[in-house]
């Protein structure tokens, strides 16, 4: 079997794999379950994610990516090996080329760690590209022209903000305030206000179902189950979209501040392009209700969501594999 070029969006929350000529062939959570006694891998991806917060003593569910970078080298290698085996790409005789993404502004050591883990899974050659650049390409922006394009990629571990022109990043910033932070904000809010302990999956469900950053015409409500911190027994409460807006307020403010910093560092001619073309939001965080409208009010610049924010990075790897001149060799 001939090997194929593949692109990997190695996210804090999900791993997406794009195979050249086939499109996105895998989209599964970045979770792995191991037996702590034997160190054997028990489950990976969707199966492992269903076990989060529910594993017995010797089994441990691990999220090996933290804030967009590798927190557990061996577990990320096992994760990638499992996924690459699952999609049957490459063989001992024919190894694939891999384009893998990383947050902007990470250290060279962190970038090399990402490259090394991909090489150890059997790649012929590994390219490492910055996420906002790949996300911009996947969102349909023509970054090759001498024009300013701005993308805000709100992932699970990091929010990457970048202005691009002539195929490269002109100015950028990466902050570790993103989707996972939103989940923690909700957990803390519910804990402080209702003395109820909820898990990460419940917090994420609240965020997706009634999460918003700008007051709407209607107040959404959701029943939430957890453990009462006072009595220790299971308990159900009702939270509202107004409360979740309050819970997320500080983190959204940090993202606004970071975007303003990047805009202030942008050359005037490119700023003029951004005022005309606007800012494009990618990543799962872009799906937060009311976010484009809120950012438009705060920044006085047009803001829009990409057509499919969740798959922009993976789609971008595919487009860049088609045109390898985009990639820094």
SEPAVEX-930752 format. One line per field, with one value per residue (C-alpha): residue number from 0; x, y, z. Coordinates in steps of 0.001 Angstrom, whole numbers, plus 524288, in hexadecimal, padded with zeros to 5 digits. Each point is the difference from the previous one (the first is absolute). Layout:
# residues N
seq NUM_... $
c1 X_... $
c2 Y_... $
c3 Z_... $
***
This chain:
# residues 329
seq 0_1_2_3_4_5_6_7_8_9_10_11_12_13_14_15_16_17_18_19_20_21_22_23_24_25_26_27_28_29_30_31_32_33_34_35_36_37_38_39_40_41_42_43_44_45_46_47_48_49_50_51_52_53_54_55_56_57_58_59_60_61_62_63_64_65_66_67_68_69_70_71_72_73_74_75_76_77_78_79_80_81_82_83_84_85_86_87_88_89_90_91_92_93_94_95_96_97_98_99_100_101_102_103_104_105_106_107_108_109_110_111_112_113_114_115_116_117_118_119_120_121_122_123_124_125_126_127_128_129_130_131_132_133_134_135_136_137_138_139_140_141_142_143_144_145_146_147_148_149_150_151_152_153_154_155_156_157_158_159_160_161_162_163_164_165_166_167_168_169_170_171_172_173_174_175_176_177_178_179_180_181_182_183_184_185_186_187_188_189_190_191_192_193_194_195_196_197_198_199_200_201_202_203_204_205_206_207_208_209_210_211_212_213_214_215_216_217_218_219_220_221_222_223_224_225_226_227_228_229_230_231_232_233_234_235_236_237_238_239_240_241_242_243_244_245_246_247_248_249_250_251_252_253_254_255_256_257_258_259_260_261_262_263_264_265_266_267_268_269_270_271_272_273_274_275_276_277_278_279_280_281_282_283_284_285_286_287_288_289_290_291_292_293_294_295_296_297_298_299_300_301_302_303_304_305_306_307_308_309_310_311_312_313_314_315_316_317_318_319_320_321_322_323_324_325_326_327_328 $
c1 80000_80556_80160_7F850_80301_7F854_7FCE7_7FDD6_7F915_8058D_7F69B_7FEAF_7F1FE_7FF6D_80918_7FBDA_80721_7FF55_80495_803B8_7F5C8_7F652_7FD44_7FE08_80004_800C3_7FAC6_80138_802AD_80E24_7FDDE_806AD_7FD1E_80AFD_80162_808EC_8053A_803EF_800A3_7F7F7_7F73F_7F1CF_7F89C_80299_7F7D3_7F126_8004A_80984_7F825_7F3DA_807CC_80441_7FCE9_7FACC_80C30_80263_80C75_80A95_7FACA_8038C_7FA72_80A5B_7FF46_80E19_7FEE5_7FF77_7FE8E_8030C_80D09_80454_7FE6C_80293_80950_7FE01_7F131_7FF78_80879_7F6BE_7F45B_8057F_8049A_7F25E_7F947_80983_7FE69_7F13F_7FFBE_80A00_8092E_80DA9_8078F_80DC7_80390_7F8E8_7FF80_7F741_803F5_7F93A_7FC3F_7FCF6_7FB35_8044F_7FBE2_80711_80A48_8035C_80E4D_80948_8012E_7F132_7FFC0_80AE5_7F8B2_7F40F_8089F_80715_7F39B_7FB0A_80D07_7FFB0_7F2DD_806D0_7FF09_8091D_8008D_7F93F_7FC1D_7FBB2_7F76C_7F9C3_7F182_7FAD4_806BB_7FA2A_7F2B2_80006_80287_7F562_7F67A_801D4_80899_809DD_80BE4_80950_7FC99_80604_7F3B4_7FCE3_7F801_7FCC2_7FBF7_7FC66_800BD_7F984_8037E_7FF67_80CF4_803F9_7FA7F_808F0_7FEC2_8076E_800DE_80509_8051F_807F8_7FEA9_80532_7FCAF_80305_7FC04_7F9E9_7FD0E_7FC44_7F942_7FC55_7F1FB_7F6DE_7F57C_80562_8010F_7F197_7FCAA_807CF_7F95E_7F2C1_80470_804DC_7F3C1_7F6C8_80898_8005B_7F1BE_7F8FC_80A03_7FEAB_80B6E_7FED6_8097C_806BA_7F68A_7F44D_8065B_802B2_7F1D9_7FB4F_80927_7FB44_7F185_7FDC8_80D57_80045_807E0_7F5AF_7F28B_7F559_7F163_7FD01_805C8_803DB_7FF66_80625_7FEED_80D3D_8033A_80B91_80461_7FB9A_80C3A_7F879_7F891_80824_7F404_7FC25_7F86D_7F98E_7FFBD_7FBEB_809BB_7FD02_806EB_8017B_807C6_808D8_80240_80466_808A8_80708_80136_80E04_80581_7F946_805C3_80DB6_7FDBB_7FB35_80C24_80903_7F94D_801BA_80E8A_801B6_7F838_80882_80C40_7FACA_805EB_7F670_7FE4E_7FC42_7F6FA_7F8B5_7FE02_7FACF_7F638_7FB01_80089_7FDA1_8048B_7FD08_7FD3F_803EA_800AD_7F576_7FF82_7FAF4_7F31B_7FD15_7F307_8014E_80EE2_80164_7F65C_8069C_80D97_7FAE6_7FACC_80CB1_8098A_7F841_8044A_7F750_800A4_7FAB9_80086_8067E_7F689_80437_80848_802E0_8066A_8076E_80D5B_7FE62_7FADB_80B39_80A12_7F9EC_800CB_80E0D_803C5_7FAD0_808B4_80C65_805CD_7F78C_80774_80C88_8098C $
c2 80000_80D54_809B3_80C9E_80D6E_80294_80C0D_7FF44_809E0_7FB6F_80749_8009C_7FAFB_7F8C8_7FA14_801DB_7F914_8040A_7F690_805F4_7FC7C_7FB11_80B81_7FF09_7F196_800AE_80909_7FA85_80541_80167_7F656_7F330_7F624_7F7A9_7F545_8062B_7F2C7_7FAA6_80D17_7F984_808A9_7FC47_809E0_80BA6_80B09_7FE9D_7F3C9_8062F_80C96_7F880_7FB3C_80D91_801AE_7F20A_7F762_7F69F_7FFD4_7FA82_80609_80E21_80917_8097E_80C38_8004C_80D6E_80C06_80DF2_7FBB1_7F994_7F267_7FD75_7F15A_7FC35_7F139_80106_80924_7F65C_7F4D6_80875_80327_7F215_7FAED_809F5_7FE22_7F142_801C0_807A5_7F6B1_80A39_7FBDE_7F379_7FB7C_80195_80CBD_80A75_80C1D_80E2B_806BA_80E39_80263_80C7E_80726_80CAD_80C7B_80548_7F2DF_7FD92_7F93D_7F4DE_7FDFF_800A8_7F5D5_7F727_8003F_7FD23_7F4F4_7F926_80023_7FAD5_7F4CF_7FB7B_7FCB4_80C1C_801A8_80EB2_808FA_80E2A_80820_80BD3_80A3F_7FE05_80DA3_7FF8A_7F2A7_80423_80C0C_7F787_7F66B_80B4A_803B1_80BFF_8029D_8028F_80012_80DD7_80CA0_80276_7FF5D_7F45F_7FE22_7F34F_7FCE7_7F149_7FC80_7F1DA_7F79D_803C5_80C9F_80BA9_80381_80D73_803B1_809CA_7F9EE_80547_7FA60_7F226_80274_80535_80E7A_8014E_7F63B_7FC48_7F33C_7FFCE_7F457_8046B_7F7FC_7F575_7F859_80CA4_802A6_7F281_802C8_80D53_7F931_7F5A3_80A95_80859_7F4BE_7FBF4_80DAE_80397_7F313_7F828_7F587_7F86C_7FCC3_7F959_804CD_7F912_8062E_80D78_7FE33_7FBF6_80C55_80851_7F9F7_7FFFD_80D4D_806B3_80DE0_80C8A_80A02_80189_7FADC_80239_7F360_7F9DC_7F1D3_7F65C_7F2BC_7F5DE_7FBF8_7F432_7FEF4_7FD57_80904_804CA_80224_7F33A_7F7A8_7FA9B_8010A_80C70_806B6_80EBB_808F1_80985_80ADD_805C4_80CDD_7F8BE_7F983_80D46_804F6_7F407_8021B_80EC8_800AD_7F619_80670_80CE5_7FA19_7FBD0_80DB0_805F7_7F6BE_80349_80E8A_7FDE5_7F956_80AB7_80A71_7F920_7FEE9_808E8_80ABF_7FB06_7F279_80617_806AB_7F2AE_7FA26_80B1A_7FCF0_7F10B_7FDC5_7F57A_7F189_7F741_7F1A7_7F4F4_7FAAE_80C91_80732_7F8C0_80727_806D3_80EA6_80032_80651_80AC3_80250_800FC_80933_8091F_7FF75_8013B_8085C_7F6A8_7F66B_7F246_7F372_7F172_7F701_7F71D_7F421_80517_7F286_7FA6E_80BFE_7FB7E_7F232_80522_809B9_7F527_7F990_80C71_80244_7F21D_802DF_80C18_7FCC9_80D64_8054C_7F7AD_8047D_7F55B $
c3 80000_7FC56_80B23_7FFD6_8054C_80C54_8080D_80EAE_80888_80CFE_808C7_80EB9_7FEE0_7F2EF_7F5ED_7F1DC_7F4F9_7F1BE_7F577_7F2F4_7F5E6_80A2F_8090F_80EBA_80363_80ED5_80A83_80DC9_80DB9_80497_80B11_8034D_80AD5_80585_80A13_80A38_80448_7F2B0_7F880_7F541_7F7C0_802B8_7F7A5_7F730_7FA4B_8006C_80869_809A8_80081_80429_80BD6_804A7_80E65_800B8_80097_80B61_80828_7F72E_7F352_7FD60_7F59C_7FB15_7F79C_7FB1C_7F996_808B1_7FB33_7F21A_8033D_803FD_80E8C_7FF24_7F501_8008E_8008B_7F428_7F888_803A0_7FC43_7F27F_7FD82_802FC_7F734_7F4A0_800FB_8002E_7F33F_7F9B1_7FA5D_7FC0A_8024B_80327_7F1AE_7FD84_80A87_7FF61_800AC_80B5D_801D5_80E4E_80676_80C41_806BE_7FC09_80967_80628_80311_7F6A8_809E6_7FFEF_7F11B_7FF11_80983_7F711_7F433_806EC_80450_7F1EE_7FAFA_809D0_7FAAD_7F326_7F77C_7F46C_8021F_809B0_7FDEF_80BAD_7FD58_808AF_8024E_7FCBE_7F2B7_7FCFC_80565_7F72C_7F40F_80448_801E3_7F1BE_801D4_7F52D_8087C_7F45A_7FBA0_80561_807E7_80E79_804CB_80E55_80660_80E1F_80263_80CFF_80276_80C2B_8063C_7F959_7F8D1_7F4A5_7FA0D_7F3C7_7F4F2_7F36C_7F323_7F4C1_80537_80D9E_80D75_801AD_80E34_80959_80DE8_80686_80D3B_8084C_80186_7F76D_8000F_80B96_807C4_7FD29_8057B_80C6A_80148_7FFE0_809E1_80956_7FE4C_80306_80B79_805D3_7FDC5_8020F_807E5_7F596_7FA5B_7F181_7F6B6_7F3A3_7F6DB_806D1_7FF53_7F183_7FDD1_806F5_7F7A7_7F34E_80399_80665_7FFCA_7FAD4_80132_7FC32_805E6_7F729_7FF54_8072D_80C32_7FDB3_80B5A_80263_80AD0_80555_8086C_8091D_80DF8_80AE3_80708_80CAD_80149_7F6DB_7F905_7F194_7FD0D_7F45F_7FDD1_7F4CF_7F9F4_7F64D_7F43E_8079A_80A5A_7F5F6_7F9A0_80D51_8021F_7F2FC_800FB_80518_7F645_7F45A_804CB_7FF6D_7F1E4_7FC6A_80645_7F882_7F312_802DF_80297_7F2C1_7F922_80675_7FAEF_7F216_7F576_7FB96_7F206_804E4_80A32_7F4F1_7F97E_80CB7_801C0_7F251_80068_80E76_80971_7FDF7_80BC0_7FF9F_809F8_80903_807F7_7F404_801EC_80CC2_7FE40_7FDA0_7FF23_7F270_803A4_80D2C_7F9EC_7F580_80A94_807B7_7F4A1_7F649_7F53A_7F859_805CE_7FA15_802A8_7F629_7F8CB_807F8_80B6D_805B0_7F3CE_7FB0B_804CE_7FAA2_7F2FA_7FFC6_80156_7F40E_7F7F8_80437_7FC76_7F253_7FF5A_8073C_7FCDE_80B0B_809AD_8067B_7FC82 $
***
